């Protein structure tokens, strides 16, 4: 299992440092994503940008005078997933997993990063653990994030650092042709 889904209730995680070593590297990756595509409206695909057939369909549906088509356009419109490397501190503390979360949660992380007293909350020696509280199911799911008051060294860092996912390589947008095949239900594998 490469992705973490927070269970209902309270969890404790450690967000891991950037997978790149550059000065301006981020601890997360924004992945523009379309949901509810395909013949059964049950597929997810990464947006390919300017040449994205899903975006073209969204524009066409949005311009329709039919309220049902406009509503369908809203469901297909691109949404940003925020992906980061984490360790579930209530699980295997030596296993790196990815968390796909929302821009709302990213705002909490950015606020902590901007706070001079906290800043690099993901730092292996001076970082802090994050409390994730999840309530609800499906569309009613809500998250509340809190940061521990005191810094705590992540003792398993040496074991996990070589297992960080390179999110730039992991999340490469599919081609126009691949997206069209997903939309038509003729693809042989997902590009989620």
Phi, psi and omega in degrees: 000118183265340182249144178259131171246117181300130176287162176298142182104210187255132177233162178232124182231163170238120174282135185264157181297169178304148179282342177263157181263000185289159182300322184258019181294144179257157178274357182223167174229131173275128181236104178294129192224142172253135178248162174060042176257174181094169183302327181260007179056036184237016183249159179232140178212146176287135178292141181261008176091221188301332184254030186275122179293333178290318178300321178297319179293321178300315180299314180298313180294321180297325182279356180286153174273353180280117181301328179293321178291323178295321178294320177298321178299319179299320181290329181275342185304147183297139174231143179274125168267143177249119184248136176215155174276133179220171167234132175279110185286353174262359179243218179284109184287358179249007182250120176279132175227163179258144174244124175259112185232191188257165175297328177300315179292324178301323179302321176298314180298319180293323176299316179294320180297322181285343180284119184299333180282340182250302179048253186281074181299342181268358183300134184299328183260323186245008182283183183226152177278154183245134175264127178245120176250123180243134173231155175083174182229153175047237184290344179267008180292133177228147178238145170230127181251141174225154178247139178297144182295321187254140174299148177216128179295142176266102189291341182266009185305314182300328180283328186263339189300330179281356181252009177299138174284134172277098187292336176292326178276328183289326184243085177248127183298140176290166178285166176304316181298317179295319179295317178300321178296322177294316180300323182272350181077023181252006180283155179262352174204157179278159176241032181287000000 
